[in-house]
């Protein structure tokens, strides 16, 4: 036994990185950052060629980090260098998730302020997201921005207002602020062929289900085939434009279209990132949720945030097209200490004596059946206060009874939760909007 341990120790001492097979070396190096790779290349001449290998090392780095989310070999029509692709996707990666439009909106703009960025086969898609008004928990998802790369590594970014693709620039102002504005130095927004692609995009809609595997599309064939065809057409038009003589033809075309159509400039839009949009073990209530609004019994979005001093606040994320809807406080608490089960008889009565608000269609379907949420066991309870009383002091009445502003959060075993106030007799149950990078219960906009 001692001899075996001695032999293992000798082997371990003499084993070096260069003794590993190349695929193992690439796997190990793929966990490093570009600066670490540069430092490692300086350690030995034998590793310089390995660190410079675009098709081996840099592909391994891209594939390990994003291979499960997008198709690395299809970016740039399969002709872009992986080192350049890595540097681009590092920047694009921060886009994934929820963003919110800020600032003034152009007159007549009724588009939702909430935007969700997600990975596509060879591009990133930005979709405007809003709650449905059809009496269900469904969410409207309207793709409007596509971000990809040409075979030369140039950015190909398009928005699709009114079924016409417009070439835009996406500027990163730090990590949590982006600006999307029309690229007037580009010809893409005026090419008739690009309008055709715009019509194809607006006429198709990809619905990603909760498991991330089932997709449906109105376009002929699978959504993946449609997206591949779309990006191939974009690359082809980009190549045609860069061919000799195309610039003069584009200028003539643009001059004609300016006189015929006089299209208005697409106004820039600013977006800020919703950083903490998902719950964590230490902050189980945090993130974006969807639930029934007690004002009109319709679906709405709720943002729950933890502050730096240990408090929790919730507000509704309304439609920017409606006045005073962008910031609607709901509840707050200065403590995050839950009351765990078993609950006292009083707390059990407070929960059992209340009705769970459900979408109208669901309420009609289950009439005499129990609501699935009502059957979900309550894991623990948190005391809250109504935020409406901070901005509308008379809401609590003139009695000064604190029970008029007091409320509860009931967290369920599945991680979701509901909230309600003692002054009324209902519970608003909140559900996830997205899970594992995919929007849930999406629907095609009318």
Sine and cosine of phi, psi and omega as CSV:
sin_phi,cos_phi,sin_psi,cos_psi,sin_omega,cos_omega
0.00,0.00,-0.68,0.73,0.01,-1.00
-0.90,0.43,-0.59,0.81,0.01,-1.00
-0.91,0.41,-0.63,0.77,0.02,-1.00
-0.90,0.43,-0.70,0.71,0.03,-1.00
-0.89,0.46,-0.62,0.79,0.01,-1.00
-0.91,0.42,-0.66,0.75,0.01,-1.00
-0.91,0.41,-0.65,0.76,0.03,-1.00
-0.89,0.45,-0.62,0.78,0.03,-1.00
-0.90,0.43,-0.63,0.78,0.01,-1.00
-0.91,0.40,-0.68,0.73,0.02,-1.00
-0.88,0.47,-0.68,0.73,-0.01,-1.00
-0.89,0.45,-0.58,0.81,-0.01,-1.00
-0.95,0.30,-0.53,0.85,-0.07,-1.00
-1.00,-0.05,-0.17,0.99,-0.02,-1.00
-0.97,0.24,0.77,-0.64,0.04,-1.00
-0.83,-0.56,0.17,-0.99,-0.04,-1.00
-0.88,0.47,-0.58,0.81,-0.03,-1.00
-0.93,0.37,-0.28,0.96,0.02,-1.00
-0.98,0.19,-0.27,0.96,0.01,-1.00
-0.96,0.26,0.49,-0.87,0.12,-0.99
-0.88,0.48,0.38,-0.93,-0.08,-1.00
-0.88,0.48,-0.63,0.78,-0.01,-1.00
-0.91,0.42,-0.55,0.84,0.07,-1.00
-0.94,0.34,-0.65,0.76,0.05,-1.00
-0.87,0.50,-0.69,0.72,0.00,-1.00
-0.90,0.44,-0.63,0.78,0.02,-1.00
-0.89,0.46,-0.67,0.74,0.00,-1.00
-0.92,0.39,-0.72,0.69,-0.04,-1.00
-0.92,0.38,-0.42,0.91,-0.03,-1.00
-0.91,0.41,-0.27,0.96,0.02,-1.00
-1.00,0.07,-0.12,0.99,-0.03,-1.00
-1.00,0.05,0.31,-0.95,0.09,-1.00
-1.00,0.04,0.29,-0.96,0.04,-1.00
-0.81,0.58,-0.63,0.78,0.02,-1.00
-0.92,0.40,-0.59,0.81,0.06,-1.00
-0.91,0.41,-0.62,0.79,0.04,-1.00
-0.88,0.47,-0.68,0.73,0.01,-1.00
-0.89,0.46,-0.66,0.75,0.02,-1.00
-0.92,0.40,-0.67,0.75,-0.01,-1.00
-0.90,0.43,-0.59,0.81,-0.01,-1.00
-0.90,0.44,-0.40,0.92,-0.01,-1.00
-0.99,0.15,-0.14,0.99,-0.07,-1.00
-0.98,0.18,-0.42,0.91,-0.04,-1.00
-0.33,-0.95,0.59,-0.81,0.04,-1.00
-0.92,0.40,-0.43,0.90,-0.03,-1.00
-0.92,0.39,-0.44,0.90,-0.06,-1.00
-1.00,-0.10,-0.11,0.99,-0.03,-1.00
-0.89,0.46,-0.75,0.66,-0.03,-1.00
-0.90,0.43,-0.58,0.81,0.02,-1.00
-0.92,0.40,-0.67,0.74,-0.02,-1.00
-0.95,0.30,-0.35,0.94,0.03,-1.00
-1.00,-0.03,-0.07,1.00,-0.06,-1.00
-0.96,0.28,0.95,-0.31,-0.03,-1.00
-0.95,0.32,-0.67,0.74,-0.08,-1.00
-0.97,0.23,-0.29,0.96,-0.02,-1.00
-0.97,-0.25,-0.93,0.36,-0.11,-0.99
-0.93,0.37,-0.79,0.62,-0.10,-1.00
-0.94,0.34,-0.51,0.86,0.13,-0.99
-0.92,0.40,-0.66,0.75,0.02,-1.00
-0.88,0.47,-0.61,0.79,0.01,-1.00
-0.93,0.38,-0.66,0.75,0.04,-1.00
-0.92,0.39,-0.69,0.72,-0.09,-1.00
-0.93,0.37,-0.63,0.78,0.00,-1.00
-0.91,0.41,-0.61,0.79,-0.10,-0.99
-1.00,0.09,-0.61,0.79,-0.11,-0.99
-0.79,-0.61,0.05,1.00,-0.07,-1.00
-0.87,0.50,-0.49,0.87,0.00,-1.00
-0.99,0.12,-0.11,0.99,-0.07,-1.00
-0.93,-0.37,-0.47,0.88,-0.03,-1.00
-0.52,-0.86,0.20,-0.98,-0.04,-1.00
-0.99,-0.12,0.99,-0.15,-0.13,-0.99
-0.84,0.55,-0.66,0.75,-0.08,-1.00
-0.95,0.32,-0.21,0.98,-0.04,-1.00
-0.99,-0.10,-0.21,0.98,0.04,-1.00
-0.91,0.41,0.64,-0.77,-0.01,-1.00
0.90,0.43,0.47,0.88,-0.02,-1.00
0.85,0.52,0.43,0.90,0.05,-1.00
0.98,0.19,0.17,0.99,-0.08,-1.00
-0.86,-0.50,0.14,0.99,-0.01,-1.00
-1.00,-0.02,0.55,-0.84,0.05,-1.00
-0.93,0.37,0.64,-0.77,-0.08,-1.00
-0.96,0.29,-0.45,0.89,0.07,-1.00
-0.91,0.41,-0.68,0.73,0.04,-1.00
-0.93,0.38,-0.63,0.78,0.02,-1.00
-0.89,0.46,-0.65,0.76,0.00,-1.00
-0.87,0.50,-0.71,0.71,-0.03,-1.00
-0.91,0.42,-0.54,0.84,0.02,-1.00
-0.96,0.28,-0.72,0.70,-0.05,-1.00
-0.93,0.37,-0.47,0.88,0.10,-0.99
-0.85,0.52,-0.65,0.76,0.00,-1.00
-0.96,0.27,-0.67,0.74,-0.01,-1.00
-0.93,0.38,-0.48,0.88,-0.06,-1.00
-0.85,0.53,-0.56,0.83,-0.02,-1.00
-0.93,0.36,-0.28,0.96,0.01,-1.00
-0.96,0.29,-0.47,0.88,-0.14,-0.99
-0.86,0.51,0.79,-0.61,0.00,-1.00
0.82,-0.58,-0.33,-0.94,-0.08,-1.00
-0.99,-0.12,0.66,-0.75,0.09,-1.00
-0.76,-0.65,0.30,-0.95,0.00,-1.00
-0.74,-0.68,0.75,-0.66,0.02,-1.00
-0.94,0.33,0.65,-0.76,0.00,-1.00
-0.78,-0.62,0.17,-0.98,0.04,-1.00
0.99,0.14,-0.06,-1.00,-0.02,-1.00
-0.96,0.29,0.56,-0.83,0.01,-1.00
-0.94,-0.33,0.60,-0.80,0.00,-1.00
-0.85,0.53,0.55,-0.83,-0.01,-1.00
-0.85,0.53,0.71,-0.71,0.01,-1.00
1.00,0.06,-0.02,1.00,0.01,-1.00
-0.99,0.13,0.86,-0.51,-0.03,-1.00
-0.89,-0.46,0.23,0.97,-0.06,-1.00
-0.95,0.30,0.52,-0.86,0.00,-1.00
-0.88,0.48,0.48,-0.88,-0.03,-1.00
-1.00,0.07,-0.32,0.95,-0.04,-1.00
-1.00,0.03,0.74,-0.68,-0.03,-1.00
-0.79,-0.62,0.64,-0.77,0.00,-1.00
-0.85,-0.53,0.84,-0.54,0.04,-1.00
-0.98,-0.18,0.68,-0.73,0.00,-1.00
-0.56,-0.83,0.30,-0.95,0.00,-1.00
-0.97,0.23,0.62,-0.79,0.17,-0.99
-0.90,-0.44,0.01,-1.00,-0.02,-1.00
-0.84,0.54,-0.68,0.74,0.00,-1.00
-0.60,-0.80,0.49,0.87,-0.02,-1.00
-0.27,-0.96,0.10,-0.99,0.10,-1.00
-0.90,-0.43,0.68,-0.73,-0.02,-1.00
-0.92,-0.39,0.71,-0.70,0.14,-0.99
-0.95,-0.31,0.81,-0.58,-0.05,-1.00
-0.84,-0.54,0.68,-0.73,0.12,-0.99
-0.98,0.21,0.72,-0.70,-0.12,-0.99
-0.84,-0.54,0.70,-0.71,0.01,-1.00
-0.49,-0.87,0.43,-0.90,0.04,-1.00
-0.95,0.33,0.59,-0.81,0.04,-1.00
-0.97,0.26,0.35,-0.94,0.04,-1.00
-0.87,-0.49,0.49,0.87,-0.04,-1.00
-0.97,-0.24,0.28,0.96,0.05,-1.00
0.98,0.21,0.45,0.89,0.02,-1.00
-0.72,-0.69,-0.01,-1.00,0.08,-1.00
-1.00,-0.02,0.22,0.98,-0.04,-1.00
-0.94,0.33,0.44,-0.90,-0.04,-1.00
-0.86,-0.51,0.74,-0.67,0.05,-1.00
-0.98,0.20,0.75,-0.66,0.00,-1.00
-0.80,-0.60,0.91,-0.41,-0.07,-1.00
-0.85,-0.52,0.99,-0.14,0.03,-1.00
-0.86,0.50,0.71,-0.71,0.00,-1.00
-0.67,-0.74,-0.24,0.97,-0.05,-1.00
-0.71,-0.70,0.74,-0.67,0.07,-1.00
-0.83,-0.56,0.72,-0.69,-0.01,-1.00
-0.80,-0.59,0.85,-0.53,0.01,-1.00
-0.56,-0.83,-0.22,-0.98,-0.02,-1.00
-0.72,-0.69,0.55,-0.83,0.12,-0.99
-0.99,0.17,0.11,-0.99,0.01,-1.00
-0.92,0.40,-0.29,0.96,0.06,-1.00
-1.00,-0.04,0.01,1.00,0.00,-1.00
1.00,0.04,0.12,0.99,0.03,-1.00
-0.99,0.16,0.53,-0.85,-0.03,-1.00
-0.95,0.33,0.73,-0.68,0.11,-0.99
-0.88,-0.48,1.00,-0.08,-0.05,-1.00
-0.89,-0.46,0.77,-0.64,-0.05,-1.00
-0.69,-0.72,0.59,-0.81,0.22,-0.98
-0.93,-0.36,0.31,-0.95,-0.12,-0.99
-0.76,-0.66,0.93,0.37,0.10,-0.99
-1.00,0.07,0.73,-0.69,0.08,-1.00
0.83,0.55,0.65,0.76,0.11,-0.99
0.86,0.51,0.58,0.81,0.05,-1.00
-0.65,-0.76,0.90,-0.44,-0.01,-1.00
-0.93,0.36,0.74,-0.67,0.05,-1.00
-0.83,-0.56,0.79,-0.61,0.02,-1.00
-0.95,0.30,0.79,-0.61,-0.05,-1.00
-0.79,-0.62,0.29,-0.96,0.14,-0.99
-0.96,-0.28,0.70,-0.72,0.05,-1.00
-0.94,-0.34,0.94,-0.33,-0.07,-1.00
-0.97,-0.23,0.76,-0.65,0.01,-1.00
-1.00,-0.07,0.90,-0.43,0.04,-1.00
-0.98,-0.21,0.97,0.25,-0.16,-0.99
0.99,0.13,-0.29,-0.96,-0.05,-1.00
-1.00,0.03,-0.36,0.93,-0.15,-0.99
-0.87,-0.49,0.33,0.94,-0.01,-1.00
-0.53,-0.85,0.83,-0.56,0.06,-1.00
-0.79,-0.62,0.48,-0.88,0.03,-1.00
-0.83,-0.56,0.79,-0.61,0.05,-1.00
-0.94,-0.34,0.88,-0.47,-0.02,-1.00
-0.63,-0.78,0.46,-0.89,-0.07,-1.00
-0.90,0.43,0.68,-0.73,0.06,-1.00
-1.00,-0.07,1.00,-0.05,-0.09,-1.00
-0.96,0.27,-0.24,0.97,0.04,-1.00
-0.99,0.16,-0.06,1.00,-0.03,-1.00
-0.98,-0.20,0.43,-0.90,-0.01,-1.00
-1.00,-0.04,-0.16,0.99,-0.21,-0.98
-0.89,0.45,-0.57,0.82,-0.08,-1.00
-0.93,0.35,-0.23,0.97,-0.06,-1.00
-0.95,-0.31,-0.14,0.99,-0.01,-1.00
-0.95,0.32,0.78,-0.62,0.04,-1.00
-0.86,0.51,-0.58,0.82,-0.02,-1.00
-0.89,0.46,-0.58,0.81,-0.01,-1.00
-0.94,0.35,-0.49,0.87,0.08,-1.00
-0.91,0.42,-0.60,0.80,0.02,-1.00
-0.89,0.46,-0.68,0.74,0.03,-1.00
-0.89,0.45,-0.62,0.78,0.03,-1.00
-0.87,0.50,-0.64,0.76,0.05,-1.00
-0.90,0.43,-0.62,0.79,0.01,-1.00
-0.92,0.40,-0.63,0.77,-0.01,-1.00
-0.91,0.40,-0.74,0.67,-0.05,-1.00
-0.93,0.37,-0.35,0.94,0.02,-1.00
-1.00,-0.01,0.09,1.00,0.01,-1.00
-0.78,-0.63,0.45,-0.89,-0.03,-1.00
-0.50,-0.86,0.82,-0.57,-0.01,-1.00
-0.98,-0.18,0.80,-0.59,-0.04,-1.00
-0.93,-0.37,0.94,-0.34,-0.01,-1.00
-1.00,0.00,0.84,-0.54,-0.04,-1.00
-0.99,0.16,0.08,-1.00,-0.10,-1.00
-0.89,0.45,-0.57,0.82,-0.04,-1.00
-0.99,0.13,-0.07,1.00,0.05,-1.00
0.97,0.26,0.04,1.00,-0.08,-1.00
-0.95,-0.31,-0.60,0.80,-0.06,-1.00
-1.00,0.03,0.81,-0.58,0.06,-1.00
-0.74,-0.68,0.59,-0.81,0.04,-1.00
-0.79,-0.61,0.52,-0.86,-0.04,-1.00
-0.54,-0.84,0.57,-0.82,0.08,-1.00
-0.98,0.21,-0.29,0.96,0.03,-1.00
-0.95,0.32,0.41,-0.91,0.00,-1.00
-0.93,0.37,0.74,-0.67,-0.02,-1.00
1.00,0.05,-0.08,-1.00,-0.03,-1.00
-0.96,0.27,0.33,-0.94,0.01,-1.00
-0.90,0.44,-0.56,0.83,-0.02,-1.00
-0.91,0.41,-0.68,0.73,0.02,-1.00
-0.90,0.43,-0.63,0.78,0.03,-1.00
-0.90,0.45,-0.71,0.70,0.00,-1.00
-0.89,0.45,-0.64,0.77,0.04,-1.00
-0.89,0.46,-0.68,0.73,0.01,-1.00
-0.90,0.43,-0.66,0.75,0.01,-1.00
-0.87,0.50,-0.76,0.65,-0.04,-1.00
-0.92,0.38,-0.57,0.82,0.05,-1.00
-0.88,0.47,-0.65,0.76,0.03,-1.00
-0.91,0.41,-0.63,0.78,0.04,-1.00
-0.88,0.47,-0.72,0.69,0.00,-1.00
-0.88,0.47,-0.62,0.79,-0.03,-1.00
-0.91,0.42,-0.68,0.73,0.01,-1.00
-0.93,0.36,-0.56,0.83,0.07,-1.00
-0.89,0.45,-0.68,0.74,0.01,-1.00
-0.92,0.40,-0.64,0.77,0.01,-1.00
-0.90,0.44,-0.62,0.79,-0.01,-1.00
-0.92,0.38,-0.56,0.83,-0.02,-1.00
-0.99,0.13,-0.06,1.00,0.02,-1.00
-0.97,0.24,0.37,-0.93,-0.03,-1.00
-0.86,0.51,0.67,-0.75,0.05,-1.00
1.00,0.04,-0.24,0.97,-0.08,-1.00
-0.96,0.29,-0.50,0.87,-0.01,-1.00
-0.89,0.45,-0.71,0.71,0.02,-1.00
-0.89,0.45,-0.66,0.75,0.02,-1.00
-0.90,0.44,-0.64,0.77,0.02,-1.00
-0.90,0.44,-0.66,0.75,0.00,-1.00
-0.89,0.46,-0.65,0.76,0.05,-1.00
-0.90,0.43,-0.67,0.74,0.00,-1.00
-0.90,0.44,-0.68,0.74,-0.03,-1.00
-0.91,0.41,-0.62,0.79,0.02,-1.00
-0.89,0.45,-0.67,0.75,0.03,-1.00
-0.90,0.43,-0.69,0.73,-0.08,-1.00
-0.95,0.31,-0.50,0.87,0.05,-1.00
-0.88,0.48,-0.65,0.76,0.00,-1.00
-0.95,0.30,-0.55,0.83,-0.08,-1.00
-0.99,0.11,-0.63,0.77,-0.15,-0.99
-0.94,-0.34,-0.64,0.77,-0.02,-1.00
0.84,0.55,0.75,0.66,-0.07,-1.00
-0.90,0.43,0.69,-0.72,0.04,-1.00
-0.94,0.33,0.52,-0.86,0.04,-1.00
-0.92,0.40,0.65,-0.76,0.05,-1.00
-0.97,0.23,0.86,-0.51,-0.10,-0.99
-0.95,0.33,0.63,-0.78,0.01,-1.00
-0.89,0.46,0.50,-0.86,0.06,-1.00
-0.79,-0.61,0.68,-0.73,0.02,-1.00
-0.96,-0.29,0.66,-0.75,0.00,-1.00
-0.75,-0.66,0.64,-0.77,0.11,-0.99
-0.89,-0.45,0.55,-0.83,-0.08,-1.00
-0.99,0.14,0.66,-0.76,0.17,-0.98
-1.00,0.04,0.99,-0.14,-0.23,-0.97
-0.91,0.41,-0.79,0.61,-0.08,-1.00
-0.98,-0.21,0.98,0.19,-0.10,-1.00
-0.98,-0.22,0.13,0.99,0.02,-1.00
-0.68,-0.74,0.54,-0.84,0.02,-1.00
-0.94,0.35,0.42,-0.91,0.06,-1.00
-0.77,-0.63,0.26,-0.97,0.02,-1.00
-0.83,0.55,-0.60,0.80,-0.01,-1.00
-0.99,0.10,-0.33,0.94,0.03,-1.00
-0.75,-0.66,0.97,0.26,-0.17,-0.99
-0.94,0.34,-0.29,0.96,-0.01,-1.00
-0.99,-0.13,-0.13,0.99,-0.13,-0.99
-0.94,0.35,0.53,-0.85,0.15,-0.99
0.86,-0.51,-0.12,-0.99,0.04,-1.00
-1.00,-0.05,0.74,-0.68,-0.01,-1.00
-0.73,-0.68,0.26,-0.97,0.09,-1.00
-0.81,-0.59,0.61,-0.79,-0.01,-1.00
-0.27,-0.96,0.14,-0.99,-0.03,-1.00
-0.98,0.18,0.74,-0.67,0.05,-1.00
-1.00,0.09,0.73,-0.68,-0.06,-1.00
-0.96,0.27,-0.20,0.98,-0.02,-1.00
-0.94,0.35,-0.75,0.67,-0.06,-1.00
-0.74,-0.67,0.27,0.96,0.04,-1.00
0.80,0.60,0.71,0.71,0.07,-1.00
-0.82,-0.57,0.26,-0.97,-0.05,-1.00
-0.95,0.31,0.60,-0.80,0.05,-1.00
-0.52,-0.86,0.25,-0.97,0.01,-1.00
-0.97,-0.23,0.60,-0.80,0.00,-1.00
-0.79,-0.61,0.69,-0.73,0.05,-1.00
-0.91,-0.41,0.87,-0.50,0.02,-1.00
-0.95,-0.31,0.81,-0.59,-0.06,-1.00
-0.76,-0.64,0.59,-0.81,0.11,-0.99
-0.99,-0.12,0.66,-0.75,0.04,-1.00
-0.99,-0.14,0.02,-1.00,-0.10,-1.00
-0.97,0.22,-0.20,0.98,-0.04,-1.00
-0.95,-0.32,0.26,0.97,0.11,-0.99
1.00,-0.06,0.20,0.98,0.01,-1.00
-0.99,-0.16,0.17,-0.99,0.01,-1.00
-0.75,-0.66,0.67,-0.74,0.05,-1.00
-0.70,-0.71,0.59,-0.81,0.02,-1.00
-0.80,-0.60,0.66,-0.75,0.09,-1.00
-0.63,-0.78,0.40,-0.91,0.05,-1.00
-1.00,0.10,0.65,-0.76,0.09,-1.00
-0.99,-0.13,0.98,-0.17,-0.08,-1.00
-1.00,-0.02,-0.01,-1.00,0.03,-1.00
-0.99,0.14,0.79,-0.62,-0.04,-1.00
-0.91,0.41,-0.29,0.96,0.01,-1.00
-0.98,0.21,-0.23,0.97,0.01,-1.00
-0.98,-0.20,0.72,-0.69,-0.03,-1.00
-0.90,0.43,0.63,-0.78,0.08,-1.00
0.87,0.49,0.41,0.91,-0.05,-1.00
-0.95,-0.30,-0.14,0.99,-0.09,-1.00
-0.96,0.27,-0.39,0.92,0.02,-1.00
-0.65,-0.76,0.97,-0.24,-0.01,-1.00
-0.82,-0.58,0.98,-0.18,-0.03,-1.00
-0.91,0.41,0.57,-0.82,-0.06,-1.00
-0.86,-0.51,-0.87,0.49,0.03,-1.00
-0.51,-0.86,0.25,-0.97,0.04,-1.00
-0.46,-0.89,0.29,-0.96,0.12,-0.99
-0.40,-0.92,0.54,-0.84,-0.01,-1.00
-0.99,-0.12,0.04,1.00,0.01,-1.00
-0.71,-0.70,0.48,-0.88,0.02,-1.00
-0.90,-0.43,0.34,0.94,-0.03,-1.00
-0.99,0.11,0.91,-0.42,0.00,-1.00
-1.00,0.09,0.42,-0.91,0.18,-0.98
-0.99,-0.15,0.93,-0.37,-0.07,-1.00
-0.99,0.14,0.34,-0.94,0.10,-1.00
-0.93,0.37,0.48,-0.88,0.04,1.00
-0.97,0.24,0.63,-0.78,-0.04,-1.00
-1.00,0.07,0.39,-0.92,0.02,-1.00
-0.95,0.32,0.37,-0.93,0.04,-1.00
-0.82,0.57,-0.58,0.81,0.01,-1.00
-0.91,0.41,-0.69,0.73,0.00,-1.00
-0.92,0.39,-0.61,0.79,0.04,-1.00
-0.89,0.45,-0.64,0.77,0.01,-1.00
-0.92,0.40,-0.67,0.74,0.00,-1.00
-0.85,0.53,-0.62,0.79,-0.01,-1.00
-0.97,0.23,-0.73,0.68,-0.09,-1.00
-0.93,0.36,-0.39,0.92,-0.06,-1.00
-1.00,0.05,0.07,1.00,-0.06,-1.00
-0.93,-0.37,0.45,-0.89,-0.01,-1.00
-0.99,-0.16,0.69,-0.73,0.05,-1.00
-0.99,0.12,0.84,-0.55,0.05,-1.00
-0.94,0.35,0.73,-0.68,0.02,-1.00
-0.77,-0.64,0.38,-0.92,0.09,-1.00
-0.84,0.54,0.46,-0.89,-0.07,-1.00
-0.86,0.51,-0.68,0.73,-0.01,-1.00
-0.91,0.42,-0.63,0.78,0.01,-1.00
-0.92,0.38,-0.62,0.78,0.00,-1.00
-0.90,0.43,-0.60,0.80,0.01,-1.00
-0.94,0.34,-0.52,0.86,-0.06,-1.00
-0.98,0.20,-0.53,0.85,-0.14,-0.99
-0.98,-0.21,-0.16,0.99,0.01,-1.00
0.15,0.99,-0.95,0.30,-0.07,-1.00
-0.99,-0.14,0.09,1.00,0.00,-1.00
-0.99,-0.17,0.37,-0.93,0.01,-1.00
-0.98,0.19,0.54,-0.84,0.07,-1.00
-0.96,0.28,0.76,-0.65,-0.01,-1.00
-0.82,0.57,-0.55,0.84,0.01,-1.00
-0.92,0.39,-0.55,0.84,0.00,-1.00
-0.91,0.41,-0.46,0.89,-0.01,-1.00
-0.99,0.10,-0.18,0.98,-0.01,-1.00
-0.96,0.28,0.81,-0.58,-0.03,-1.00
-0.89,0.45,0.63,-0.78,0.06,-1.00
-0.99,0.14,0.83,-0.55,-0.04,-1.00
-1.00,0.10,-0.69,0.72,-0.01,-1.00
-0.28,-0.96,0.18,-0.98,-0.13,-0.99
-0.77,-0.63,0.58,-0.82,0.05,-1.00
-0.76,-0.65,0.72,-0.70,0.04,-1.00
-0.98,0.18,0.69,-0.72,0.01,-1.00
-0.70,-0.71,0.11,-0.99,0.08,-1.00
-0.77,-0.64,0.45,-0.89,0.00,-1.00
-0.96,0.27,0.77,-0.64,0.04,-1.00
-0.99,0.17,-0.34,0.94,0.01,-1.00
-0.86,0.51,-0.52,0.86,-0.05,-1.00
-0.95,0.31,-0.24,0.97,0.06,-1.00
-0.97,0.24,-0.50,0.87,-0.04,-1.00
-0.95,-0.31,-0.35,0.94,0.05,-1.00
-0.79,-0.61,0.99,0.14,-0.13,-0.99
-0.85,0.52,-0.52,0.85,-0.06,-1.00
-0.98,0.22,-0.06,1.00,-0.04,-1.00
-0.89,0.46,-0.54,0.84,-0.03,-1.00
-0.97,0.24,-0.16,0.99,-0.01,-1.00
1.00,0.00,0.05,-1.00,-0.04,-1.00
-1.00,-0.04,-0.05,1.00,-0.07,-1.00
-0.96,0.26,-0.39,0.92,-0.04,-1.00
0.95,0.30,0.24,0.97,0.01,-1.00
-0.95,0.32,0.88,-0.47,-0.04,-1.00
-0.90,0.44,-0.35,0.94,0.01,-1.00
-0.92,0.39,-0.29,0.96,0.04,-1.00
-0.94,0.33,-0.38,0.92,0.01,-1.00
-0.94,-0.34,-0.17,0.99,-0.05,-1.00
-0.98,0.21,0.55,-0.83,0.01,-1.00
-0.49,-0.87,-0.07,-1.00,-0.02,-1.00
-0.66,-0.75,0.49,-0.87,0.25,-0.97
-0.92,-0.39,0.80,-0.60,0.06,-1.00
-0.95,-0.33,0.95,-0.32,0.02,-1.00
-1.00,0.02,0.74,-0.68,-0.07,-1.00
-1.00,-0.09,0.20,-0.98,-0.05,-1.00
-0.90,0.45,-0.47,0.88,-0.04,-1.00
-0.99,0.11,0.07,1.00,0.05,-1.00
0.99,-0.11,-0.32,0.95,0.07,-1.00
-0.98,0.18,0.06,-1.00,-0.02,-1.00
-0.43,-0.90,0.27,-0.96,0.10,-0.99
-0.78,-0.63,0.35,-0.94,0.03,-1.00
-0.66,-0.75,0.39,-0.92,0.02,-1.00
-0.26,-0.97,0.18,-0.98,-0.04,-1.00
-0.85,-0.53,0.47,-0.88,-0.08,-1.00
-0.93,0.37,-0.32,0.95,-0.02,-1.00
-0.98,0.22,-0.22,0.98,0.05,-1.00
-0.77,-0.64,-0.04,-1.00,-0.15,-0.99
-0.84,-0.54,0.52,0.85,0.01,-1.00
-0.73,-0.68,0.27,-0.96,0.02,-1.00
-0.83,-0.56,0.75,-0.66,0.08,-1.00
-0.99,-0.14,0.93,-0.36,0.00,-1.00
-1.00,0.03,0.77,-0.63,-0.01,-1.00
-0.98,-0.22,0.69,-0.73,0.00,-1.00
-0.85,-0.53,0.30,-0.95,0.00,-1.00
-0.93,0.36,0.66,-0.76,0.16,-0.99
-0.99,0.12,-0.65,0.76,-0.01,-1.00
-0.69,-0.73,0.41,-0.91,0.04,-1.00
-0.56,-0.83,0.78,-0.63,0.04,-1.00
0.81,0.58,0.67,0.74,0.08,-1.00
0.99,0.16,0.13,0.99,-0.02,-1.00
-0.82,-0.57,0.69,-0.72,0.10,-1.00
-0.94,0.35,0.60,-0.80,-0.01,-1.00
-0.97,-0.23,0.55,-0.83,0.11,-0.99
0.82,0.57,0.73,0.68,0.00,-1.00
-0.99,0.17,0.42,-0.91,0.02,-1.00
-0.66,-0.75,0.38,-0.93,0.02,-1.00
-0.98,0.17,0.75,-0.66,0.01,-1.00
-0.93,0.36,0.52,-0.85,0.01,-1.00
-0.96,0.28,0.00,0.00,0.00,0.00
